[in-house]
Amino acid sequence: QVQLVESGGTLVQPGGSLRLSCVASGSIFRLYTMAWYRQAPGNARELIASVTTGGVPDYVDSVKGRFTISRDNADNTLYLQMDSLKVEDTAVYYCNTKSENWWWGQGTQVTVSS
C-alpha cells in the first residue's frame, strides 16, 4: 500500500502564495493520474486539480488560473503551487490518485486569513 505524506501548509494572508508537496512511498506513483483534494470545515472533500502521468493538468473553476499542479515522477512527488490565495481556500489539503486508490494521508492545513 502506497503511503502519502502532504506538507507545506501554513497560515498565509489573502493574496499570498504557498507550495504544497505530497510524497508517495511507491514508485508506482508514475503510473497514476494524481490529484489534489481539499476539505473545508463542514464540507465534503473535493477534487480541485489533477495531472496525468504525462503532466497534463486539469482544474476546477474555483482554482483555475491561481493554482498550478505538477509532478516529479523521479522523486514520487506531487506539487501544488497556490497563488492569489483567498479566504475561501482555507481547508485541509490532501493528495491521492484521481480514482482515490490509496489510503488518505493526514493532509496539510492551509489557513488564509488576515
DRENMARVEX-875428 format. One record per atom (N, C-alpha, C, O): atom name; x, y, z. Coordinates in nm, 2 decimals, m for minus. Last residue first. Layout:
BEGIN
CA | X | Y | Z $
...
end
This chain:
BEGIN
N | m0.63 | 3.72 | 0.73 $
CA | m0.55 | 3.84 | 0.77 $
C | m0.54 | 3.86 | 0.92 $
O | m0.48 | 3.96 | 0.96 $
N | m0.59 | 3.39 | 0.60 $
CA | m0.66 | 3.49 | 0.69 $
C | m0.57 | 3.61 | 0.72 $
O | m0.44 | 3.60 | 0.71 $
N | m0.60 | 3.07 | 0.52 $
CA | m0.59 | 3.20 | 0.46 $
C | m0.66 | 3.30 | 0.54 $
O | m0.79 | 3.30 | 0.54 $
N | m0.45 | 2.78 | 0.60 $
CA | m0.53 | 2.88 | 0.65 $
C | m0.50 | 3.01 | 0.59 $
O | m0.39 | 3.06 | 0.60 $
N | m0.41 | 2.45 | 0.53 $
CA | m0.39 | 2.58 | 0.48 $
C | m0.49 | 2.67 | 0.53 $
O | m0.61 | 2.65 | 0.52 $
N | m0.27 | 2.15 | 0.66 $
CA | m0.37 | 2.26 | 0.68 $
C | m0.32 | 2.39 | 0.61 $
O | m0.21 | 2.44 | 0.64 $
N | m0.25 | 1.85 | 0.49 $
CA | m0.18 | 1.96 | 0.54 $
C | m0.28 | 2.08 | 0.54 $
O | m0.35 | 2.11 | 0.45 $
N | m0.30 | 1.49 | 0.55 $
CA | m0.33 | 1.62 | 0.49 $
C | m0.24 | 1.73 | 0.55 $
O | m0.17 | 1.71 | 0.64 $
N | m0.25 | 1.23 | 0.62 $
CA | m0.31 | 1.32 | 0.72 $
C | m0.35 | 1.46 | 0.66 $
O | m0.42 | 1.54 | 0.73 $
N | m0.36 | 1.03 | 0.34 $
CA | m0.27 | 1.08 | 0.43 $
C | m0.33 | 1.17 | 0.54 $
O | m0.46 | 1.18 | 0.54 $
N | m0.57 | 0.76 | 0.25 $
CA | m0.55 | 0.90 | 0.26 $
C | m0.44 | 0.93 | 0.36 $
O | m0.43 | 0.86 | 0.46 $
N | m0.47 | 0.48 | 0.04 $
CA | m0.51 | 0.54 | 0.17 $
C | m0.48 | 0.69 | 0.18 $
O | m0.38 | 0.73 | 0.13 $
N | m0.55 | 0.50 | m0.31 $
CA | m0.47 | 0.48 | m0.20 $
C | m0.53 | 0.53 | m0.07 $
O | m0.62 | 0.61 | m0.07 $
N | m0.73 | 0.57 | m0.51 $
CA | m0.69 | 0.43 | m0.50 $
C | m0.62 | 0.40 | m0.37 $
O | m0.62 | 0.28 | m0.32 $
N | m0.88 | 0.78 | m0.62 $
CA | m0.87 | 0.76 | m0.48 $
C | m0.83 | 0.62 | m0.45 $
O | m0.89 | 0.55 | m0.36 $
N | m0.85 | 0.85 | m0.88 $
CA | m0.96 | 0.75 | m0.85 $
C | m0.95 | 0.71 | m0.70 $
O | m1.02 | 0.62 | m0.66 $
N | m0.64 | 1.01 | m0.88 $
CA | m0.77 | 1.07 | m0.92 $
C | m0.88 | 0.98 | m0.89 $
O | m1.00 | 1.02 | m0.87 $
N | m0.45 | 0.95 | m0.58 $
CA | m0.48 | 0.93 | m0.73 $
C | m0.62 | 0.99 | m0.76 $
O | m0.70 | 1.01 | m0.67 $
N | m0.40 | 1.23 | m0.36 $
CA | m0.43 | 1.09 | m0.39 $
C | m0.43 | 1.07 | m0.54 $
O | m0.42 | 1.16 | m0.61 $
N | m0.36 | 1.47 | m0.11 $
CA | m0.33 | 1.42 | m0.24 $
C | m0.37 | 1.27 | m0.24 $
O | m0.38 | 1.21 | m0.14 $
N | m0.52 | 1.74 | 0.06 $
CA | m0.48 | 1.61 | 0.05 $
C | m0.44 | 1.57 | m0.09 $
O | m0.48 | 1.64 | m0.19 $
N | m0.56 | 2.01 | 0.29 $
CA | m0.53 | 1.97 | 0.15 $
C | m0.47 | 1.83 | 0.15 $
O | m0.39 | 1.80 | 0.23 $
N | m0.81 | 2.17 | 0.47 $
CA | m0.70 | 2.07 | 0.47 $
C | m0.69 | 2.01 | 0.33 $
O | m0.78 | 1.97 | 0.27 $
N | m0.86 | 2.52 | 0.41 $
CA | m0.90 | 2.38 | 0.41 $
C | m0.78 | 2.30 | 0.44 $
O | m0.67 | 2.34 | 0.45 $
N | m0.91 | 2.82 | 0.25 $
CA | m0.88 | 2.76 | 0.38 $
C | m0.94 | 2.62 | 0.38 $
O | m1.06 | 2.60 | 0.37 $
N | m1.01 | 2.95 | 0.03 $
CA | m0.92 | 2.84 | 0.01 $
C | m0.87 | 2.77 | 0.14 $
O | m0.81 | 2.67 | 0.13 $
N | m1.15 | 3.17 | 0.12 $
CA | m1.22 | 3.05 | 0.09 $
C | m1.14 | 2.93 | 0.05 $
O | m1.19 | 2.82 | 0.03 $
N | m0.95 | 3.37 | 0.12 $
CA | m1.00 | 3.32 | 0.25 $
C | m1.07 | 3.18 | 0.23 $
O | m1.06 | 3.09 | 0.31 $
N | m0.72 | 3.30 | m0.14 $
CA | m0.84 | 3.37 | m0.09 $
C | m0.88 | 3.30 | 0.04 $
O | m0.84 | 3.19 | 0.07 $
N | m0.40 | 3.36 | m0.31 $
CA | m0.49 | 3.28 | m0.22 $
C | m0.60 | 3.37 | m0.16 $
O | m0.59 | 3.49 | m0.14 $
N | m0.23 | 3.39 | m0.53 $
CA | m0.35 | 3.47 | m0.51 $
C | m0.45 | 3.40 | m0.42 $
O | m0.57 | 3.39 | m0.45 $
N | m0.13 | 3.04 | m0.57 $
CA | m0.11 | 3.19 | m0.58 $
C | m0.24 | 3.26 | m0.56 $
O | m0.35 | 3.20 | m0.58 $
N | 0.01 | 2.74 | m0.51 $
CA | m0.11 | 2.82 | m0.49 $
C | m0.08 | 2.97 | m0.48 $
O | 0.00 | 3.01 | m0.39 $
N | 0.13 | 2.45 | m0.65 $
CA | 0.16 | 2.60 | m0.63 $
C | 0.03 | 2.67 | m0.62 $
O | m0.05 | 2.67 | m0.72 $
N | 0.16 | 2.14 | m0.55 $
CA | 0.05 | 2.23 | m0.58 $
C | 0.10 | 2.37 | m0.55 $
O | 0.12 | 2.41 | m0.43 $
N | 0.31 | 1.83 | m0.66 $
CA | 0.32 | 1.97 | m0.61 $
C | 0.19 | 2.04 | m0.64 $
O | 0.12 | 2.01 | m0.73 $
N | 0.43 | 1.51 | m0.58 $
CA | 0.32 | 1.59 | m0.64 $
C | 0.33 | 1.72 | m0.58 $
O | 0.35 | 1.74 | m0.46 $
N | 0.69 | 1.27 | m0.63 $
CA | 0.63 | 1.39 | m0.56 $
C | 0.53 | 1.46 | m0.64 $
O | 0.56 | 1.48 | m0.76 $
N | 0.88 | 1.08 | m0.70 $
CA | 0.75 | 1.04 | m0.65 $
C | 0.68 | 1.15 | m0.57 $
O | 0.62 | 1.13 | m0.47 $
N | 1.10 | 1.16 | m0.83 $
CA | 1.10 | 1.17 | m0.68 $
C | 0.97 | 1.13 | m0.62 $
O | 0.95 | 1.15 | m0.50 $
N | 1.04 | 1.11 | m1.09 $
CA | 1.16 | 1.06 | m1.04 $
C | 1.17 | 1.06 | m0.89 $
O | 1.23 | 0.98 | m0.83 $
N | 0.81 | 1.26 | m1.13 $
CA | 0.80 | 1.11 | m1.12 $
C | 0.93 | 1.05 | m1.07 $
O | 0.92 | 0.94 | m1.01 $
N | 0.68 | 1.53 | m1.01 $
CA | 0.81 | 1.48 | m1.04 $
C | 0.81 | 1.33 | m1.02 $
O | 0.82 | 1.28 | m0.91 $
N | 0.42 | 1.75 | m1.12 $
CA | 0.46 | 1.62 | m1.06 $
C | 0.61 | 1.60 | m1.10 $
O | 0.65 | 1.64 | m1.20 $
N | 0.17 | 2.01 | m1.05 $
CA | 0.28 | 1.95 | m1.12 $
C | 0.33 | 1.82 | m1.05 $
O | 0.29 | 1.80 | m0.93 $
N | m0.07 | 2.26 | m1.06 $
CA | m0.03 | 2.13 | m1.02 $
C | 0.08 | 2.08 | m1.11 $
O | 0.08 | 2.10 | m1.23 $
N | m0.14 | 2.58 | m0.96 $
CA | m0.07 | 2.50 | m1.06 $
C | m0.02 | 2.37 | m1.00 $
O | 0.05 | 2.36 | m0.90 $
N | m0.39 | 2.83 | m0.92 $
CA | m0.32 | 2.71 | m0.87 $
C | m0.25 | 2.64 | m0.99 $
O | m0.30 | 2.64 | m1.10 $
N | m0.51 | 3.03 | m1.07 $
CA | m0.44 | 3.06 | m0.95 $
C | m0.35 | 2.95 | m0.90 $
O | m0.25 | 2.98 | m0.84 $
N | m0.63 | 2.92 | m1.29 $
CA | m0.56 | 3.05 | m1.31 $
C | m0.49 | 3.09 | m1.18 $
O | m0.41 | 3.19 | m1.19 $
N | m0.88 | 2.76 | m1.10 $
CA | m0.81 | 2.78 | m1.23 $
C | m0.76 | 2.92 | m1.24 $
O | m0.82 | 3.02 | m1.21 $
N | m1.02 | 2.73 | m0.88 $
CA | m0.88 | 2.75 | m0.86 $
C | m0.81 | 2.77 | m0.99 $
O | m0.69 | 2.80 | m0.99 $
N | m1.29 | 2.70 | m0.96 $
CA | m1.26 | 2.79 | m0.84 $
C | m1.11 | 2.81 | m0.82 $
O | m1.07 | 2.91 | m0.75 $
N | m1.30 | 2.52 | m1.16 $
CA | m1.31 | 2.66 | m1.19 $
C | m1.26 | 2.75 | m1.08 $
O | m1.20 | 2.85 | m1.10 $
N | m1.05 | 2.26 | m1.13 $
CA | m1.19 | 2.31 | m1.11 $
C | m1.19 | 2.46 | m1.13 $
O | m1.08 | 2.52 | m1.12 $
N | m0.81 | 2.16 | m1.38 $
CA | m0.85 | 2.23 | m1.26 $
C | m1.00 | 2.25 | m1.25 $
O | m1.07 | 2.26 | m1.35 $
N | m0.54 | 1.96 | m1.50 $
CA | m0.68 | 2.00 | m1.51 $
C | m0.72 | 2.06 | m1.38 $
O | m0.67 | 2.01 | m1.27 $
N | m0.24 | 1.90 | m1.69 $
CA | m0.32 | 1.93 | m1.57 $
C | m0.47 | 1.96 | m1.61 $
O | m0.50 | 1.99 | m1.72 $
N | m0.03 | 1.65 | m1.80 $
CA | m0.13 | 1.74 | m1.84 $
C | m0.22 | 1.77 | m1.72 $
O | m0.28 | 1.68 | m1.66 $
N | 0.18 | 1.46 | m1.74 $
CA | 0.19 | 1.60 | m1.70 $
C | 0.08 | 1.70 | m1.74 $
O | 0.10 | 1.82 | m1.73 $
N | 0.15 | 1.20 | m1.79 $
CA | 0.23 | 1.28 | m1.89 $
C | 0.24 | 1.42 | m1.85 $
O | 0.31 | 1.50 | m1.92 $
N | m0.03 | 1.12 | m1.61 $
CA | 0.11 | 1.06 | m1.60 $
C | 0.20 | 1.14 | m1.69 $
O | 0.32 | 1.15 | m1.66 $
N | m0.21 | 1.42 | m1.53 $
CA | m0.19 | 1.29 | m1.59 $
C | m0.05 | 1.24 | m1.57 $
O | 0.04 | 1.32 | m1.53 $
N | m0.34 | 1.58 | m1.25 $
CA | m0.23 | 1.58 | m1.35 $
C | m0.21 | 1.44 | m1.40 $
O | m0.20 | 1.35 | m1.32 $
N | m0.59 | 1.79 | m1.10 $
CA | m0.53 | 1.66 | m1.13 $
C | m0.43 | 1.68 | m1.24 $
O | m0.42 | 1.78 | m1.31 $
N | m0.77 | 1.97 | m0.84 $
CA | m0.67 | 1.97 | m0.95 $
C | m0.62 | 1.83 | m0.98 $
O | m0.61 | 1.75 | m0.88 $
N | m0.97 | 1.92 | m0.66 $
CA | m0.95 | 2.06 | m0.71 $
C | m0.86 | 2.06 | m0.83 $
O | m0.86 | 2.15 | m0.91 $
N | m1.22 | 1.73 | m0.51 $
CA | m1.10 | 1.73 | m0.60 $
C | m1.09 | 1.87 | m0.66 $
O | m1.19 | 1.92 | m0.72 $
N | m1.32 | 1.76 | m0.18 $
CA | m1.35 | 1.79 | m0.32 $
C | m1.21 | 1.78 | m0.39 $
O | m1.11 | 1.82 | m0.34 $
N | m1.49 | 1.65 | 0.11 $
CA | m1.37 | 1.66 | 0.04 $
C | m1.39 | 1.67 | m0.11 $
O | m1.48 | 1.60 | m0.16 $
N | m1.77 | 1.85 | 0.23 $
CA | m1.71 | 1.72 | 0.18 $
C | m1.57 | 1.75 | 0.12 $
O | m1.55 | 1.86 | 0.07 $
N | m1.76 | 2.08 | 0.51 $
CA | m1.78 | 2.04 | 0.37 $
C | m1.72 | 1.90 | 0.34 $
O | m1.63 | 1.85 | 0.41 $
N | m1.69 | 2.15 | 0.77 $
CA | m1.83 | 2.13 | 0.74 $
C | m1.86 | 2.09 | 0.59 $
O | m1.98 | 2.07 | 0.56 $
N | m1.39 | 2.31 | 0.66 $
CA | m1.48 | 2.27 | 0.77 $
C | m1.63 | 2.26 | 0.73 $
O | m1.68 | 2.36 | 0.67 $
N | m1.28 | 2.17 | 0.34 $
CA | m1.30 | 2.28 | 0.43 $
C | m1.40 | 2.24 | 0.54 $
O | m1.47 | 2.14 | 0.53 $
N | m1.06 | 1.98 | 0.19 $
CA | m1.18 | 1.97 | 0.27 $
C | m1.19 | 2.08 | 0.36 $
O | m1.10 | 2.09 | 0.45 $
N | m0.93 | 1.90 | m0.14 $
CA | m0.93 | 1.98 | m0.01 $
C | m1.06 | 1.96 | 0.06 $
O | m1.16 | 1.93 | m0.01 $
N | m0.68 | 1.73 | m0.34 $
CA | m0.82 | 1.75 | m0.29 $
C | m0.81 | 1.84 | m0.17 $
O | m0.70 | 1.87 | m0.12 $
N | m0.50 | 1.67 | m0.63 $
CA | m0.51 | 1.73 | m0.51 $
C | m0.66 | 1.75 | m0.47 $
O | m0.74 | 1.78 | m0.56 $
N | m0.39 | 1.37 | m0.80 $
CA | m0.48 | 1.48 | m0.78 $
C | m0.46 | 1.54 | m0.64 $
O | m0.41 | 1.47 | m0.55 $
N | m0.26 | 1.18 | m1.08 $
CA | m0.26 | 1.22 | m0.94 $
C | m0.35 | 1.34 | m0.93 $
O | m0.37 | 1.42 | m1.02 $
N | m0.27 | 0.89 | m1.27 $
CA | m0.31 | 1.03 | m1.27 $
C | m0.33 | 1.07 | m1.12 $
O | m0.40 | 1.01 | m1.05 $
N | 0.00 | 0.66 | m1.23 $
CA | m0.13 | 0.71 | m1.20 $
C | m0.15 | 0.86 | m1.23 $
O | m0.06 | 0.94 | m1.21 $
N | 0.26 | 0.58 | m1.25 $
CA | 0.16 | 0.51 | m1.33 $
C | 0.02 | 0.57 | m1.32 $
O | m0.07 | 0.53 | m1.39 $
N | 0.43 | 0.69 | m1.06 $
CA | 0.44 | 0.74 | m1.20 $
C | 0.33 | 0.68 | m1.29 $
O | 0.31 | 0.73 | m1.40 $
N | 0.38 | 0.55 | m0.83 $
CA | 0.33 | 0.69 | m0.84 $
C | 0.32 | 0.73 | m0.99 $
O | 0.22 | 0.79 | m1.03 $
N | 0.52 | 0.33 | m0.81 $
CA | 0.41 | 0.32 | m0.90 $
C | 0.34 | 0.45 | m0.91 $
O | 0.24 | 0.47 | m0.99 $
N | 0.71 | 0.36 | m0.61 $
CA | 0.74 | 0.41 | m0.75 $
C | 0.63 | 0.40 | m0.85 $
O | 0.64 | 0.45 | m0.96 $
N | 0.57 | 0.48 | m0.30 $
CA | 0.60 | 0.38 | m0.40 $
C | 0.63 | 0.43 | m0.54 $
O | 0.58 | 0.54 | m0.57 $
N | 0.51 | 0.69 | m0.13 $
CA | 0.62 | 0.59 | m0.09 $
C | 0.66 | 0.49 | m0.20 $
O | 0.76 | 0.43 | m0.19 $
N | 0.49 | 1.03 | m0.23 $
CA | 0.43 | 0.89 | m0.23 $
C | 0.55 | 0.79 | m0.20 $
O | 0.66 | 0.81 | m0.25 $
N | 0.45 | 1.35 | m0.10 $
CA | 0.55 | 1.24 | m0.14 $
C | 0.48 | 1.11 | m0.12 $
O | 0.42 | 1.08 | m0.02 $
N | 0.35 | 1.66 | m0.19 $
CA | 0.30 | 1.53 | m0.15 $
C | 0.40 | 1.42 | m0.20 $
O | 0.42 | 1.41 | m0.32 $
N | 0.35 | 2.01 | m0.11 $
CA | 0.42 | 1.89 | m0.16 $
C | 0.35 | 1.76 | m0.11 $
O | 0.29 | 1.76 | 0.00 $
N | 0.25 | 2.34 | m0.19 $
CA | 0.23 | 2.22 | m0.12 $
C | 0.31 | 2.10 | m0.19 $
O | 0.33 | 2.10 | m0.31 $
N | 0.33 | 2.67 | m0.16 $
CA | 0.36 | 2.55 | m0.24 $
C | 0.35 | 2.43 | m0.15 $
O | 0.42 | 2.41 | m0.05 $
N | 0.16 | 2.98 | m0.16 $
CA | 0.21 | 2.86 | m0.09 $
C | 0.24 | 2.75 | m0.19 $
O | 0.18 | 2.75 | m0.30 $
N | 0.10 | 3.33 | m0.13 $
CA | 0.13 | 3.21 | m0.21 $
C | 0.18 | 3.10 | m0.12 $
O | 0.24 | 3.13 | m0.01 $
N | m0.16 | 3.59 | m0.08 $
CA | m0.03 | 3.53 | m0.07 $
C | m0.01 | 3.40 | m0.15 $
O | m0.11 | 3.36 | m0.22 $
N | m0.41 | 3.68 | m0.08 $
CA | m0.32 | 3.73 | m0.18 $
C | m0.18 | 3.66 | m0.18 $
O | m0.11 | 3.68 | m0.28 $
N | m0.44 | 3.67 | 0.27 $
CA | m0.50 | 3.68 | 0.14 $
C | m0.41 | 3.74 | 0.04 $
O | m0.35 | 3.84 | 0.07 $
N | m0.16 | 3.52 | 0.44 $
CA | m0.25 | 3.63 | 0.42 $
C | m0.32 | 3.62 | 0.29 $
O | m0.26 | 3.56 | 0.19 $
N | m0.14 | 3.19 | 0.59 $
CA | m0.09 | 3.29 | 0.49 $
C | m0.20 | 3.40 | 0.48 $
O | m0.32 | 3.37 | 0.50 $
N | m0.03 | 2.92 | 0.78 $
CA | m0.12 | 3.04 | 0.78 $
C | m0.06 | 3.14 | 0.68 $
O | 0.06 | 3.17 | 0.68 $
N | 0.03 | 2.62 | 0.59 $
CA | 0.06 | 2.71 | 0.70 $
C | m0.05 | 2.82 | 0.69 $
O | m0.14 | 2.82 | 0.61 $
N | 0.16 | 2.33 | 0.42 $
CA | 0.05 | 2.41 | 0.46 $
C | 0.09 | 2.50 | 0.58 $
O | 0.17 | 2.46 | 0.66 $
N | 0.36 | 2.15 | 0.37 $
CA | 0.37 | 2.28 | 0.31 $
C | 0.26 | 2.38 | 0.35 $
O | 0.27 | 2.50 | 0.32 $
N | 0.27 | 1.81 | 0.28 $
CA | 0.34 | 1.91 | 0.36 $
C | 0.33 | 2.04 | 0.29 $
O | 0.29 | 2.05 | 0.17 $
N | 0.16 | 1.46 | 0.29 $
CA | 0.15 | 1.60 | 0.24 $
C | 0.22 | 1.70 | 0.34 $
O | 0.23 | 1.67 | 0.46 $
N | 0.23 | 1.15 | 0.21 $
CA | 0.26 | 1.25 | 0.31 $
C | 0.26 | 1.39 | 0.25 $
O | 0.34 | 1.42 | 0.16 $
N | 0.10 | 0.83 | 0.16 $
CA | 0.11 | 0.96 | 0.11 $
C | 0.14 | 1.06 | 0.23 $
O | 0.07 | 1.05 | 0.33 $
N | 0.19 | 0.49 | 0.08 $
CA | 0.17 | 0.60 | 0.18 $
C | 0.19 | 0.73 | 0.12 $
O | 0.28 | 0.75 | 0.04 $
N | 0.06 | 0.21 | m0.09 $
CA | 0.13 | 0.34 | m0.10 $
C | 0.09 | 0.43 | 0.01 $
O | m0.02 | 0.45 | 0.04 $
N | 0.08 | m0.12 | 0.00 $
CA | 0.00 | 0.00 | 0.00 $
C | 0.09 | 0.12 | 0.00 $
O | 0.18 | 0.14 | 0.08 $
end
